[in-house]
Amino acid sequence: MKTKLYIDNNTFVAGTTLKDGTAPEHNNMAFHACDKPESVLENRQQLAVSLNCGLKDFVSASQTHSANFHKVTLADKGRGAEIGATAIPDTDALYSVEPNILLCSFTADCVPVIFWNESNGLIGVIHSGWQGTVKEITLKVFEHLSKVEGCRPGDFSVQIGMALSQEKFEVDEDVYVKFKALGYADDFMYFNEATNKYHIDNQKTVKKQLELAGVPENRITIDRTCTYVSPDGFSYRQDKKAGRHLSFVMRKGS
């Protein structure tokens, strides 16, 4: 199983799956973007084995580029794991305080945000494409965790996963205007006069949202691997039929 682990210690494991030409559908992990569901199922089973957990420990959402989030409980175990229809609907961020649950997020250029809290064991994943970033999903999730769950922002470690680079993320004025309206993304955009396109660094905009929510900069890491350029990456912009990476986090239980 081709994966990149961001952390793997006695308490947490977090990482992302990678594109792999030797695996079914190149290691695609998403039912909504596959040729054969059984290929995705096989890939997920391989991932479960490599992480020493079961497929029924996976929890995933039906992602819609929303700013909606869901607190995962033990009753959610297995949702979206074996059948896409059972995924948590209309949700782009998941968090949980339960052990032995693998929270899953799917991307192919969008920004995955993976986080874990050393103090209280809370874990989570966020899917932030440009629409989710404009809706400030990451900022909203972390403000909720502070206000409702009583988390201290400084107790989090946050991994921003591989995504489309600023060089490859070119947009027209309509998207630029939306980022401009945020009021804090100007440093993460430039205009290319030759192509009449704007280029946006979605990862750094998300990082700024984390900082606005109180997460210290030294607690945030960015994987600058470009999904468009890297052979390990699935890129929807490059190939509309691209598979999806699965970004994951789990708190290990006894």
SELUM-856678 format. One record per residue: x, y, z of N, C-alpha, C in turn. Coordinates in steps of 0.001 Angstrom, whole numbers, padded with zeros to 6 digits, always signed. Example, Ala and Ser with C-alpha at 12.3 -4.5 7.8 and 13.67 -1.06 7.14 Angstrom:
2
+013190-005690+007800+012300-004500+007800+013200-003300+007800
+012850-002250+007080+013670-001060+007140+012900+000030+007870
REM end
This chain:
254
+000843-001198+000000+000000+000000+000000+000876+001245+000000
+000750+002054-001039+001572+003250-001170+000935+004408-000400
+001567+004772+000709+001057+005858+001545+002204+006763+001983
+001837+007934+002443+002783+008852+003079+002247+009116+004480
+003024+008736+005486+002588+008952+006867+003160+010273+007385
+002292+011071+007971+002716+012344+008556+003037+012178+010045
+002355+011244+010686+002662+010905+012073+002268+009449+012299
+003056+008747+013065+002732+007382+013455+003466+007090+014759
+002777+007349+015872+003384+007096+017176+002433+006240+018020
+002615+006214+019298+001778+005362+020151+000339+005845+020242
+000109+007117+019896-001218+007703+020075-001968+007952+018777
-001273+008451+017763-001939+008840+016520-001253+008253+015293
-002065+008040+014250-001514+007783+012925-002290+008661+011946
-001544+009325+011056-002171+010198+010065-001321+010216+008813
-001977+010330+007672-001242+010366+006418-002179+010459+005235
-001641+010097+004082-002428+010113+002853-002011+008951+001962
-002949+008447+001193-002613+007444+000185-002041+008160-001036
-001253+007436-001823-000619+008008-003005-001042+007249-004259
-000935+007915-005385-001198+007271-006666-000169+006160-006881
-000622+005028-007380+000257+003866-007532-000164+003087-008770
+000680+003105-009775+000355+002449-011035+000188+000945-010950
+000681+000344-009863+000582-001118-009728-000705-001547-009021
-001465-000608-008476-002684-000928-007728-003918-000753-008618
-005031-001402-008261-006265-001216-009031-006626+000269-009155
-006930+000693-010377-007271+002098-010647-006253+003068-010039
-005004+002635-010052-003879+003473-009583-004015+003872-008111
-004676+003015-007334-004857+003245-005899-005921+004307-005604
-006876+004431-006493-008020+005318-006264-008796+004862-005033
-009192+005821-004189-009850+005502-002927-011304+005961-002849
-011838+006527-003937-013174+007139-003851-014204+006438-004724
-015332+006104-004115-016432+005478-004855-017020+006431-005900
-017039+007732-005595-017709+008683-006491-016876+009013-007729
-015651+008497-007780-014781+008806-008924-014070+007552-009405
-014806+006453-009487-014158+005194-009865-014836+004544-011063
-014117+003601-011678-014700+002771-012734-015415+001573-012120
-014772+000978-011119-015333-000202-010467-015255-000042-008950
-016398-000050-008270-016391+000057-006810-015543-001024-006140
-015490-002216-006743-014719-003299-006128-013218-002984-006113
-012755-002175-007069-011344-001751-007067-011059-000838-005885
-011966+000106-005637-011835+001012-004498-011864+000216-003201
-012770-000734-003140-012905-001575-001949-011614-002349-001677
-011029-002875-002736-009768-003615-002593-008648-002699-002082
-008582-001495-002629-007561-000538-002198-007751-000138-000741
-008993+000077-000358-009275+000452+001035-008949-000690+001999
-009207-001913+001549-008882-003052+002403-007372-003165+002613
-006611-002877+001559-005156-002875+001668-004691-001789+002643
-005347-000628+002580-005005+000454+003501-005300+000047+004943
-006450-000574+005152-006832-001017+006498-005787-001977+007072
-005342-002904+006245-004332-003872+006688-003035-003147+007080
-002645-002176+006245-001380-001464+006502-001452-000613+007770
-002674-000202+008149-002854+000629+009348-003287-000192+010561
-003353-001500+010369-003717-002395+011466-005102-002085+012032
-006042-001808+011126-007427-001593+011547-008344-002304+010559
-009640-002213+010769-010598-002845+009882-011293-001831+008987
-011820-002291+007865-012546-001406+006967-013759-000785+007661
-014326-001533+008592-015494-001033+009317-015130+000054+010339
-013833+000330+010487-013399+001443+011345-013349+002761+010569
-013488+002701+009233-013438+003902+008398-014739+004688+008543
-014642+006002+008500-015816+006874+008416-015532+007938+007365
-016443+008088+006411-016255+009109+005390-017553+009866+005143
-017420+010980+004458-018571+011838+004169-018773+011960+002671
-019971+012347+002300-020261+012703+000913-019929+014188+000774
-018790+014483+000170-018262+015843+000143-018931+016680-000952
-019317+017897-000592-020064+018758-001519-019481+020168-001620
-018243+020362-001190-017612+021692-001167-018402+022649-000278
-018922+022109+000809-019694+022898+001769-018775+023411+002876
-019392+024069+003863-018662+024415+005088-019253+023634+006258
-019876+022501+005946-020539+021687+006971-019566+020696+007591
-019707+020503+008905-018858+019536+009602-019710+018671+010525
-019145+017531+010910-019904+016530+011667-019016+015914+012741
-019542+015818+013950-018831+015124+015027-019138+013637+014936
-018116+012855+014689-018262+011409+014492-018310+010703+015847
-019338+009856+016019-019470+009042+017226-019304+007566+016856
-019317+006721+017850-019185+005279+017584-020303+004756+016694
-021470+005412+016752-022603+004994+015920-022329+005215+014429
-021366+006069+014109-021027+006364+012707-020019+005393+012121
-019468+004513+012944-018414+003608+012462-018861+002863+011204
-018013+002894+010201-018295+002166+008968-019076+002948+007933
-019512+004161+008252-020303+004929+007278-019442+005302+006073
-019922+004942+004911-019208+005222+003671-018021+004331+003408
-017787+003359+004296-016580+002528+004177-016668+001517+003043
-017812+000840+002962-017981-000228+001965-018991+000124+000883
-019868+001082+001178-020879+001546+000222-020939+003068+000313
-020778+003725-000820-020766+005181-000829-022044+005807-000287
-023177+005139-000490-024470+005698-000101-024634+005866+001404
-023820+005153+002191-023954+005247+003649-023066+006345+004254
-022338+007056+003396-021467+008134+003889-022301+009248+004525
-021684+010001+005409-022366+011133+006056-022640+012189+004984
-023914+012561+004768-024256+013420+003632-023846+014887+003792
-023540+015502+002662-023352+016956+002566-022423+017503+003650
-021248+016904+003756-020307+017243+004834-018873+017236+004297
-018086+018230+004702-016708+018322+004216-015666+018343+005320
-016101+018134+006561-015143+018018+007666-015706+017070+008713
-014826+016252+009252-015203+015297+010291-014246+015451+011467
-014771+015318+012675-013887+015255+013839-014466+014290+014853
-013623+013793+015739-014064+012801+016704-013147+012782+017921
-013700+012338+019026-012896+012117+020238-012760+010618+020508
-013330+009801+019624-013334+008351+019820-012040+007717+019294
-011526+006704+019983-010365+005973+019472-010779+004943+018425
-009821+004488+017661-010011+003403+016689-011054+003712+015622
-011169+004971+015268-011987+005383+014131-011072+006094+013148
-011090+005644+011901-010264+006258+010870-011116+007271+010105
-010854+008551+010345-011575+009607+009642-010941+009804+008265
-011789+009914+007236-011313+009929+005855-011763+011182+005110
-010861+011695+004277-011190+012822+003398-010587+012549+002035
-011321+012907+000975-010895+012566-000386-010557+013820-001185
-009404+013800-001856-008983+014959-002643-008241+014556-003903
-008274+015467-004895-007448+015343-006099-007174+016756-006590
-006476+017540-005807-006096+018945-006011-006545+019823-004852
-007719+019512-004281-008207+020290-003147-007265+020115-001947
-007406+021008-000976-006520+020981+000188-007099+020105+001298
-006384+019038+001683-006793+018258+002852-006128+018821+004110
-006899+018938+005157-006379+019404+006445-006578+018273+007449
-005487+017818+008048-005525+016713+009008-005033+017248+010343
-005754+016954+011408-005313+017502+012700-005542+016526+013843
-004725+016692+014879-004838+015876+016079-004445+016729+017278
-005043+016424+018410-004859+017226+019620-004193+016370+020690
-002959+016727+021024-002189+015935+021980-002784+015964+023388
-003533+017010+023701-004065+017187+025048-005295+016332+025324
-006253+016343+024393-007512+015624+024651-007811+014508+023657
-006908+014281+022688-007071+013169+021757-008017+013407+020606
-008571+014615+020490-009500+014905+019393-008755+014894+018064
-009400+014336+017036-008809+014238+015697-009793+014759+014666
-009294+015071+013471-010217+015508+012434-009576+015631+011069
-010452+015717+010058-010030+015955+008673-010974+016974+008043
-010409+017796+007162-011193+018805+006445-010847+018722+004966
-011874+018826+004125-011694+018911+002678-011969+020358+002281
-010917+021053+001828-011056+022470+001494-010584+022741+000074
-011494+022539-000889-011235+023019-002235-011372+024535-002207
-011239+025185-003350-011305+026653-003304-012656+027130-002788
-013710+026375-003073-015035+026779-002588-015121+026673-001065
-014559+025605-000529-014539+025443+000918-013680+026499+001591
-012585+026881+000937-011715+027918+001487-012430+029267+001507
-013123+029584+000427-013881+030834+000364-014994+030856+001415
-015553+029681+001707-016585+029572+002755-015975+029472+004146
-014644+029457+004207-013883+029452+005461-014195+028236+006337
-014276+027088+005702-014606+025873+006462-013578+025591+007560
-012297+025767+007274-011268+025462+008278-011374+026404+009472
-011540+027675+009206-011703+028659+010281-012927+028325+011133
-014017+027960+010476-015263+027655+011194-015123+026397+012052
-014453+025387+011523-014250+024149+012289-013440+024429+013547
-012342+025162+013404-011472+025396+014563-012092+026369+015572
-012889+027297+015102-013616+028159+016043-014628+027333+016839
-015271+026383+016167-016230+025483+016824-015524+024606+017863
-014370+024086+017495-013627+023221+018412-013201+023980+019665
-012882+025253+019497-012519+026075+020656-013726+026386+021528
-014803+026830+020893-015970+027304+021641-016818+026166+022204
-017033+025135+021409-017970+024067+021793-017268+022882+022442
-016110+022516+021914-015393+021340+022424-014352+021712+023479
-014152+023004+023695-013224+023444+024737-011763+023208+024436
-011436+023099+023136-010040+022856+022757-009227+024149+022797
-007970+024007+023158-007030+025129+023046-006317+025007+021696
-006377+026050+020873-005767+025979+019539-004303+025552+019563
-003582+025936+020623-002167+025604+020711-001872+024138+020970
-002932+023357+021293-002745+021932+021549-002832+021097+020269
-003216+021740+019167-003360+021012+017907-002055+020930+017142
-001867+019811+016463-000901+019713+015379-001722+019606+014107
-001366+020405+013107-002141+020426+011868-001232+020146+010682
-001646+019196+009863-000932+018869+008633-001803+019261+007448
-001325+020204+006649-001981+020536+005385-001366+019638+004329
-002193+018820+003706-001692+017797+002800-001397+018289+001397
-000899+017387+000571-000539+017701-000807-001770+018181-001580
-001545+019151-002463-002644+019779-003187-002106+020442-004446
-002995+021067-005196-002608+021792-006402-001763+023008-006014
-000607+023164-006657+000287+024281-006339-000259+025589-006896
+000264+026691-006373-000151+028010-006867+000141+028158-008358
+001265+027641-008792+001627+027730-010212+000568+027074-011102
+000034+025946-010651-000927+025195-011468-002388+025583-011187
-002617+026317-010100-003987+026714-009763-004263+028093-010359
-004625+028091-011642-004936+029354-012306-006443+029491-012462
-006928+030704-012194-008373+030950-012179-008696+032267-012876
-009968+032443-013167-010440+033697-013740-010806+034677-012628
-011216+035846-013036-011459+036921-012083-012561+036586-011075
-013541+035778-011487-014666+035471-010579-014192+034777-009301
-013225+033869-009435-012692+033176-008250-011760+034110-007480
-010949+034862-008207-010049+035827-007568-010823+036792-006663
-011939+037287-007154-012755+038244-006391-013225+037639-005074
-013568+036366-005108-014034+035682-003888-012910+035573-002857
-011706+035258-003306-010562+035199-002387-010196+036596-001892
-010260+037567-002781-009961+038951-002422-010892+039428-001306
-012156+039004-001376-013166+039429-000395-012887+038892+001004
-012068+037854+001114-011719+037323+002433-010980+038368+003264
-010197+039185+002578-009498+040256+003266-008116+039897+003781
-007721+038634+003613-006406+038213+004122-005662+037307+003147
-006139+037209+001914-005527+036283+000957-004683+036981-000108
-004557+038302-000013-003843+039052-001058-002413+038564-001276
-001733+038200-000189-000337+037766-000287-000196+036410-000976
-001320+035727-001148-001281+034366-001694-001829+034303-003115
-001839+035469-003803-002356+035532-005170-001463+036411-006043
-001369+036058-007315-000710+036940-008278-001412+036838-009625
-001211+037857-010457-001841+037920-011774-000801+037684-012858
-001119+036808-013798-000232+036523-014928-000776+037251-016155
-000101+038322-016537-000587+039140-017656-000557+038379-018981
+000383+037473-019115+000514+036726-020376-000702+035846-020652
-001259+035285-019586-002403+034374-019753-003715+035003-019301
-003621+036183-018683-004807+036863-018140-005490+036028-017057
-004674+035290-016310-005198+034427-015250-004605+034826-013894
-005359+034535-012866-004881+034712-011497-004401+033367-010962
-003390+033408-010101-002873+032185-009482-003019+032303-007966
-003612+031291-007363-003920+031333-005930-003235+030190-005203
-002666+030498-004050-002092+029469-003179-003139+029096-002142
-003874+028042-002451-004962+027621-001563-004425+027101-000233
-003288+026404-000272-002705+025876+000962-002371+026994+001951
-001724+028043+001456-001331+029133+002355-002537+029943+002841
-003584+029997+002020-004813+030663+002473-005436+029874+003620
-005443+028558+003496-005963+027696+004571-005090+027838+005818
-003786+027890+005634-002875+028084+006770-003207+029386+007501
-003485+030427+006741-003848+031706+007344-005130+031573+008156
-006088+030790+007662-007339+030569+008403-007074+029863+009730
-006161+028921+009722-005776+028241+010961-005175+029233+011957
-004322+030102+011455-003703+031104+012323-004740+032076+012877
-005708+032454+012049-006782+033340+012499-007623+032673+013588
-007678+031336+013549-008415+030590+014574-007581+030376+015828
-006333+030831+015805-005495+030750+016993-004453+029665+017001
-004384+028868+015930-003381+027802+015882-002007+028435+015621
-001025+028193+016480+000301+028790+016284+000945+028291+014991
+001684+029180+014339+002304+028830+013065+003219+027620+013187
+003901+027492+014328+004836+026374+014480+004135+025037+014722
+002786+025059+014781+002015+023819+014921+001416+023380+013584
+001738+024111+012521+001163+023842+011198+002278+023434+010230
+002080+022330+009544+003029+021855+008532+002312+021752+007197
+002993+022151+006120+002404+022055+004784+003225+021093+003929
+002540+020136+003324+003153+019248+002328+003019+019962+000981
+004125+020474+000459+004067+021280-000762+004104+020445-002045
+003939+019145-001934+003860+018302-003128+002677+018750-003982
+002927+019026-005252+001844+019440-006159+001196+018212-006784
-000097+018077-006593-000815+016903-007109-000827+016865-008634
-000682+018008-009275-000657+018075-010740+000686+017589-011292
+001758+017984-010637+003112+017715-011140+003650+016354-010681
+003365+015995-009433+003956+014792-008858+003365+013508-009443
+004207+012505-009727+003687+011202-010170+002884+010500-009077
+003044+010950-007828+002277+010379-006714+000888+010996-006587
+000597+012007-007413-000620+012783-007212-001745+012488-008187
-002968+012530-007668-004171+012546-008497-004559+014011-008702
-004757+014417-009949-005128+015800-010238-006371+015854-011109
-007441+016373-010545-008685+016545-011304-008495+017573-012419
-007675+018583-012147-007420+019621-013150-006688+019039-014354
-005824+018094-014099-005063+017458-015178-005898+016391-015892
-006734+015703-015128-007511+014580-015673-008856+014517-014959
-009917+014863-015664-011256+014900-015053-011707+013523-014553
-011040+012471-015004-011378+011115-014549-010404+010618-013479
-009679+011522-012890-008675+011150-011885-009313+010493-010674
-008544+009593-010060-008975+008999-008800-008797+009996-007663
-008903+009515-006442-008789+010398-005283-007821+009823-004243
-007107+010738-003613-006316+010388-002431-007267+010262-001241
-006864+009447-000279-007582+009383+000988-006635+009898+002068
-006971+011047+002633-006236+011556+003794-006918+011030+005031
-006137+010619+006019-006724+009914+007159-006045+010291+008459
-006794+010106+009552-006229+010244+010900-006996+009313+011832
-006296+008730+012779-006922+007854+013777-006181+007990+015091
-006948+008000+016157-006321+007901+017478-006338+006436+017874
-005171+005942+018221-005056+004521+018552-005593+004261+019954
-006383+003214+020056-006918+002836+021357-006302+001538+021831
-006500+001236+023085-005934+000002+023651-006794-001187+023305
REM end
